[in-house]
C-alpha cells in the first residue's frame, strides 16, 4: 500500500514525497481513512510509529478542502493539537509545517518556558492549526489571546503521558471551552483505566485502533545490560564513552537532580555534555538539542518527561543510566536509536536495587537481555 491509496490530495502527496515518505506505517494505514471519514478515534501506538502523520495529514486535508470552498481572510482556530511536553509539541509543529508546505494553511506551536508576547502577536494574524501544551494554552486563553469556539478537530497526543504529568484538570478546563460538536482523536501508548475513563467522556462512538502497543524492539537495536554497583555507575559510563570512543550518546536519568550531577561529572572528565529536563528553560533545552544534533556535544542527558518528541536521525547509542520505573518507557527510550533501518545500540546500567525493574522489562520484551561485565567494574552487591 502507498499513500496514494489512502485518499490524500496531491498537495499532501507532494509534501510527503519531499520529506522522503514512501510507504505508510501501520498506524497511518489504519487511522488516516477513519479520520477522513469524520469518525472519532481512540488509538494505541507508541512513539516512533508515525502516529503524528496519522492524525495531522487527514486534518490538514479536511481543512484544505474547506478552504477551497470557503475563502476567508479571518482564520479562526479549526484544529487544536494538545501535547504533554514542549519538545513533542515542537516536533509536531515541525511536521505540520512540512506536510502543509503546498497548502494555504497556517499553523502555530505554543508552549511555556518562552515569552508569551510573540505567541500572542502571531495568534492575532489568524491560525488554522494550533499545537499547544495545556498550561500555555490556558495562559493564552486567560489573556483573551486565543479563541477556541471554532475548533472542529481536537487531538490529545501522548494522552497517557499527559495524565502522568497531572494535566487532567487542565484538559477538562480546555474541553469546557470547546464547541460540543467536533471530531476527537485520542492517541496513547497505553489503554490504562485512566485513559479509558478519559475517553468515555471525550469520544463519541470511537473507532478503536491498536498497533501492537509494545512490539518487540527492532532487530537492528543491539541491547546489553551492565550489572554494576550504583556507586560506580558514573565511572562506568565515562569509561564506556571514552574507551569505545562514542561520539553521540543519549543518556536517560530518572531525576532532574541526578541529571545535573551526572552532567557535571562527565564534563569534569572532559566529555562534553549537556542536559535537558523540566527545570531547564525552553531556550536552554532547544540549544542543547540543536548542539547535540549538530555533533557539537558528545552526550545529551534527558529525563523521561522530555524524552517523547526527541527525534534524532541516525542516533547510534542510547544509555539507560537509571532503569525506568515503567517497563514501557524502556521501549520508548531505546526506540530513539535504530530508526529507519539504521543500526543502534542500547546499553543499560543496572544496580542491585533495580533488578525487579529489569525483570519487568524482560517480561515485556519476552526475552532476556544479554549481560556484560567490564573488567574492574564487577558488581559486589548482586
Secondary structure, DSSP 8 states (H G I E B T S, - for coil): --GGGGT--HHHHHHHHHTT--S--HHHHHHHHHHHTT--EEEE--TTSSHHHHHHHHHHHHHHHHHHH---S-----EEEEESSHHHHHHHHHHHHHHTTTSS--EEEE-SSS-SHHHHHHHHT--SEEEEEHHHHHHHHHTT----TT--EEEE-SHHHHHHTT-HHHHHHHHTTS-SS-EEEEEES---HHHHHHHHHH-SS-EEEE--TT----TTEEEEEEE--GGGHHHHHHHHHHHTT-S-EEEE-S-HHHHHHHHHHHHHTT--EEEE-TTS-HHHHHHHHHHHHTTS-SEEEE-HHHHTT---TT--EEEESS--SSHHHHHHHHTTSSGGG--EEEEEEE-GGGHHHHHHHHHHHTS--EEE--TT---S--
